[in-house]
């Protein structure tokens, strides 16, 4: 009886603390159960290795291979060069690409000592200031969408016009961060509403595997190379077209989400070594075995699929040689 009275007296003095402890335990148990069902554990499975990182600072220009690159929301960046942030245009602001001027694929752009360096076959190197803030901002159009660019100056215009020898003048513009970007969702509906790009065709990052390119080459009389398809990230040590199933991936600290396949066009028939367009292969062969599911015809129409577009969910630094992990839940 004395023990019972002692216990009741102790509980009366410490009841609030007991209830708090029990309540906290129940709450933590509830959170734990909720976390288990809402926040599913992530599993990382290695699916490949980064074998190449490639920027195309000038849209349709020669690819620049790098060993490391920043992976930002609007694409890859290396030093002062940002992927597809320079654009060749006509005098009335219409974009010029390798579809109209195939020899653009031989034109390389680098940056050194605060200067933009342009090189092309049978042309003297041209160096101009990287930033020319007093130059005019030009309204231009990329696939019918309005965007702006800072004019790169008269020297660049004359150099580009001489190189392309098309009998008409060309200019070059540079996209700057304060300018209004293009909304990816207005280009292709599968993209989230908040994703934006400067001058790329569709999305910020395109990924392709070496094995997919080898698979295509095995069906052609002449081998093709990765550079013919202009990806940003090239992956080795995986099966052909396995990238089609990588819904979410992690490379180092960078996390990306796949949005859609890359529908291929006549630009794939430009030889990256010669700048000659055939308008035939490898596009004809791709059409024979890389068509979309009939349910996706509204998106891709008749374009064959080769490579995948990703958006960047977590930015960071990419390195050649890093493993590529598929994220599953």
PETA-V413977 format. One record per pair of residues at least 12 apart in sequence whose C-alpha atoms are under 8 Angstrom apart, sorted by the first residue. I is the first residue (numbers start at 0). J is the second residue. Records with the same first field share a line. If there is no record, write none. Layout:
BEGIN
I = J / J
END
This chain:
BEGIN
39 = 328
40 = 328
41 = 326 / 327 / 328
42 = 326 / 327 / 328
43 = 324 / 325 / 326 / 327
44 = 324 / 325 / 326 / 327
45 = 322 / 323 / 324 / 325
46 = 236 / 237 / 322 / 323 / 324 / 325
47 = 234 / 235 / 236 / 237 / 322 / 323 / 324
48 = 234 / 235 / 236 / 319 / 320 / 321 / 322 / 323
49 = 232 / 233 / 234 / 235 / 318 / 319 / 320 / 321 / 322 / 323
50 = 232 / 233 / 234 / 235 / 319 / 320
51 = 64 / 65 / 66 / 231 / 232 / 233 / 234 / 319
52 = 64 / 65 / 66 / 67 / 68 / 231 / 232 / 233 / 318 / 319
53 = 65 / 229 / 230 / 231 / 232
54 = 75 / 76 / 77 / 81 / 82 / 83 / 231
55 = 81 / 82 / 83 / 229
56 = 80 / 81 / 82 / 83 / 84 / 85 / 108
57 = 82 / 83 / 84 / 85 / 86 / 87 / 107 / 108
58 = 83 / 84 / 85 / 86 / 87 / 96 / 198 / 199
59 = 96 / 97 / 103 / 104
60 = 97 / 103 / 104 / 105 / 106 / 107 / 108
61 = 103 / 104 / 105 / 106 / 107 / 108 / 271
62 = 107 / 226 / 229
63 = 107 / 108 / 109
65 = 77
66 = 318 / 319
67 = 316 / 317 / 318 / 319
68 = 316 / 317 / 318
69 = 314 / 315 / 316 / 317
70 = 253 / 311 / 314 / 315 / 316 / 317
71 = 311 / 314 / 315
72 = 194 / 195 / 203 / 310 / 311 / 312 / 314
73 = 195 / 196 / 197 / 203 / 204
74 = 196 / 203 / 204 / 311
75 = 203 / 204 / 231
78 = 110
79 = 110
80 = 109 / 110
83 = 197 / 198 / 199
84 = 173 / 174 / 175 / 197 / 198
85 = 171 / 172 / 173 / 174 / 198
86 = 171 / 172 / 173 / 198
87 = 169 / 170 / 171 / 172
88 = 139 / 169 / 170 / 171 / 172
89 = 168 / 169 / 170
90 = 168 / 169 / 170
91 = 139
92 = 137 / 138 / 139 / 140
93 = 139 / 140 / 141
94 = 139 / 140 / 141 / 142
97 = 266 / 269
98 = 265 / 266
100 = 163
101 = 269 / 274 / 275 / 276
102 = 163 / 273 / 274 / 275
103 = 163 / 274
104 = 271 / 274
105 = 119 / 120 / 271 / 272 / 273 / 274
106 = 118 / 119 / 120
107 = 119
110 = 129
113 = 128 / 129 / 130
114 = 126 / 127 / 128 / 129
115 = 127 / 128 / 129
119 = 162
122 = 162
125 = 155 / 158
127 = 154 / 155
131 = 151 / 152
132 = 149
134 = 149 / 150 / 151 / 152
135 = 149 / 150
136 = 148 / 149 / 150
137 = 149 / 150 / 172
141 = 198 / 200
142 = 200
144 = 181
145 = 181
146 = 178 / 179 / 180 / 181 / 197
147 = 174 / 178 / 179
148 = 172 / 173 / 174 / 175 / 178
149 = 172 / 173 / 174 / 175
150 = 170 / 171 / 172 / 173
151 = 170 / 171 / 172 / 173
152 = 170 / 171
153 = 170
155 = 170 / 171
156 = 168 / 169 / 170 / 171
157 = 169 / 170
174 = 197 / 198
180 = 195 / 196 / 197
181 = 195 / 196 / 197 / 198
182 = 194 / 195 / 196
183 = 195 / 196 / 201 / 202
186 = 201
187 = 201 / 298
188 = 298
189 = 258 / 259
190 = 258
194 = 310
202 = 308 / 309 / 310
203 = 308 / 309 / 310 / 311
204 = 230 / 231 / 232 / 308 / 309 / 310 / 311
205 = 230 / 231 / 232 / 261 / 306 / 307 / 308 / 309
206 = 230 / 231 / 232 / 233 / 234 / 242 / 306 / 307 / 308 / 309
207 = 230 / 232 / 233 / 234 / 242 / 305 / 306 / 307
208 = 233 / 234 / 235 / 237 / 239 / 240 / 242 / 306
209 = 225 / 233 / 234 / 235 / 239
210 = 235 / 236 / 237 / 238 / 239 / 240
211 = 238 / 239 / 240
212 = 224 / 225 / 239
213 = 239
214 = 239
215 = 281 / 284 / 285
218 = 284
219 = 281 / 284
223 = 281
226 = 271
227 = 267 / 268 / 269 / 270 / 271
228 = 267
230 = 306
234 = 323
240 = 306
242 = 306 / 307
243 = 260 / 306 / 307
245 = 257 / 325 / 326
246 = 258 / 325 / 326
247 = 325 / 326 / 327
248 = 323 / 324 / 325 / 326
249 = 323 / 324 / 325 / 326
250 = 317 / 321 / 322 / 323 / 324
251 = 315 / 316 / 317 / 321 / 322
252 = 313 / 314 / 315 / 316
253 = 311 / 312 / 313 / 314 / 315 / 316 / 317
254 = 311 / 312 / 313 / 314
255 = 309 / 310 / 311 / 312 / 313
256 = 309 / 310 / 311 / 312
257 = 307 / 308 / 309 / 310
258 = 307 / 308 / 309 / 310
259 = 307 / 308 / 309
260 = 304 / 305 / 306 / 307 / 308
261 = 304 / 305 / 306 / 307 / 308
262 = 299 / 302 / 303 / 304 / 305
263 = 282 / 302 / 303 / 304 / 305
264 = 282 / 302
265 = 278 / 279 / 282
267 = 280 / 281 / 282
268 = 280 / 281 / 282
282 = 303
285 = 303 / 304
286 = 301 / 302 / 303
288 = 303
289 = 303 / 304 / 305
290 = 302 / 303 / 304
291 = 303 / 304
END
